């Protein structure tokens, strides 16, 4: 646990289950806390499993002017909407994962640089640059089997954004790596970052940030990895954490 209050210069926020409530909306409390933090010169960066396409509207409505980490660190976007970095998954690996999903009859989605494909894939997989592959699996037993096969390959960064899914990026690509790149560009240290999240795809940034905060609704593993636990996403836990560690 944190003994003394860290010097927070950047707040990294996961979106689903963290910044957003169950209606995928940002509460007024969260909105005001973010605005106040930015007013004090603290940068706020969304660090999400979502692609730019599904994160951009939130960035605009929150009037964020800093970097954006998307697709679990697979893409980093600059303050002017420019692509800073993209980390791709080998197409042959995507093909293998697609076949794995067919073998186990699971739901799946795949994020390319151009599109998010859900339970459907383009005819020519090699026509796309792939960044992430995801499995949605209700049955625990099947999920464990798929997870085992993925881990045995030793080629992937494996996480989740809910207990029912598995998310796969290129090995070594995660939200912490994305934030490290942002910190380098801003010339600050990861020690100056407060990272807030709820799922396995948030663990890397929560453990590597100077202050890692788990949501009250976070998975137990995430809570165990964090320095502090805030309220749930229904209780504007993001605003509570910003108030406690940045504004007070």
N, C-alpha and C positions, 0 to 999 in steps of 0.2 A: 504493500500500500504506500501511497505518497505521504511523506512526512511534512514536506513544506510545499507551499503553493508554487507550481512551476511558472515560468515566464512564457505564457502562451502567445504566439504570434500568428498561428494558423489553426483554424478549426476545420477538421476533416469530417464530413458527415455522410454516412450511408443514407440511402433514400428509403427504400421499402422496409417497413418495420422499425424505422428509426425516425427520420425527418417526417415521413408521411404517416398519416393515420390509416385505419383500415379502409377508408374511402379514397385513399391515395391523395389526400389533401394536406396542405401545410396549415397548421393551426395559427391563429393570430398571435398567440404567445411565442411560438417558434419564430414566426416572421419578425416580430418586434425585437426579440433577443438577437437574432442574426443582424438586423439593421443596426442595433446599438453596438454590437461587437465591431462591425465594420466602421462605424462612426469613430470608434476608438483606435482605428488603425490595425485591427486584427483581421486578417484575410479569412474568408470562408470558402472552402472548396468542397464541392460535392464529389464524393468518391463512391461510385456505384457499380453494380453489376449491369445496369441498363446501358443501352447504346445511346449515342448522342441524340438520335431521333426521338427517343422516349424520355430523355432527360432535359433537353434544350428548353422546353416551355417553362419548366420550373426555374431554371437559371435566369430566364428573362423575367419571370414574375417576381423573383426575389431580388432582381436587379444586381446580381452577382457579377463582379468584374474581374474575377481572378481566374485561375486555371480550373480545369474540369478533368477528373479522372473517371473514365467510363470503362465498361466491359471488364470489371475487376482488374483494371490496370492495363488492359489490352490496348487502350488508346488514351492519349493525353492530349487535351485541347488547350490552346492558349487563350489569353484574355480577349483577343480579337476574333476568336472562332477559328483560328488556324490550327491545323494538325501539327502537334509537336513530335509525337512518337506513336508508332503502331507496331504491335508485336503479334505476329501471325502464328497460327497453328498449321502445321504441314497438312496439305490437302489429303494425303494418303492416310494420315492419322484420323482426319475427320471422316473419311470413307469407312475406316475400321470402326469408329464409334457409331456411325450410322448403321452399319451392319450389326453391331452389338445390340443396338436398340431394337432392330428388327428381330433378331434372334430371341430376345427376351420380351418382345411385344410391349415395349414401353413407349410412353409419350416422349417427345424430344423437341428441342429447338436448336437452331444453329445461327450464330451471328456472324455475318460477313461484313466487310467494309461498306457494303451497299444496302444490306437488307437483314431482317430477322425472319428466318424461315421456321414455321411451326408445324410439326407433324407432316412436313412435306419438304422435298429438296429439289434444287434445280436439276435438270437433266444432265448437265455437264458440271460436275462438282469443281472441276479445274478452271471454270470460268469466273470463280469467286476467290477473293482473299479472305480466308476464314480466321476469326479471332477467338471464338468461344463455341463450345458445344455443351448443351445441357440435356439432362434426362429428367423427366417427371415420372416418379414411380411411387404409386400408393402402397404397394405390398412391401413390407420390410424385408422379407426373405429375398425377393427379386432384387431390391435395391442393394442388399449386401453382396449378392452374386456379381452384380454389375461393378460395384465398387472394388471388389476383389480383383476382377479382371483388369480394371483400369490401373490399379496399384501395381499389379504384376508387370505391367508394361514398363513402368518406371520412366515414362516419357512426359508425364503431365503434372500440372499444378491442379490439385483437386480440392474443391470446396463445396459449399452449398449456400443458397440464400433462403432456404426453408427446409424443414425436416423431411419433406417429400421429394426434394430434388438433389441432383448432383450437378455441379458446374465444373467445366474443364477448360483451362487455359494452357498455353504453352508453359513448359516447365520453367519455374523461376519468375513467372509473371503473376503478380498479385497487387492488391491495393497499396501495400507498403512500398513496393518498388516504384509504383506510380507516384506516390507521395514523396519518395526520396528524390525523384527526378524534379518534381515541383519545388521542393526545398532547395535543391542545388541551383535551380534557375532564380529563385528568390533570395539566394544566399542566406538561408537560415538553416538551423539544425533540426533534425527530427525530434530533438529534446524540446523544441519550442512548439510542438504540435499536440493538440488535443484531438484524439480520434474517437468517434462515437459510432457504435454499430450493434447489430443484434445476431448476426449469423456467422457461419464458419468462414465465409469470404471476407469477414471483417477482422478475423483474429490476427492476421499478420500486421495490419496497421495498428490494431489495439495494443499489441505487445511491443511494437517497435517505436510507437510514439512516446513522447515524454510523459503523456498522460493518456491512458486508455480507459474509456468509459463504456460500460455495457448498458444497454437499455434494460428496464425492468422486465420487458417481455423477451429478452434475449435467450438463446439456447444456453443451457447450463454450462457447457464447455467455454462459451464466450464469457460468461460471468466469472468463471474461475480464472480466466486469463487477464481480466481487467483490473485496473487499479481502483475503480469506483463503479458503483451501480446507480443509475439515475432512475427516474420514473419511466413508465411505459410510453409507447408511442401514442396511446390514447390520452395520456396525462401531460403531453408536451414535455416529455423527458429531456428532449434536446434543449429546450429553453431553461429547464431546471439546471442542467449541467453547465450551460453557458453562464447563467446567473451565478452559480456557485464558484466556478473556477476562473471566470474571465471578468465578469462585471462587478462582483462584490469586493 
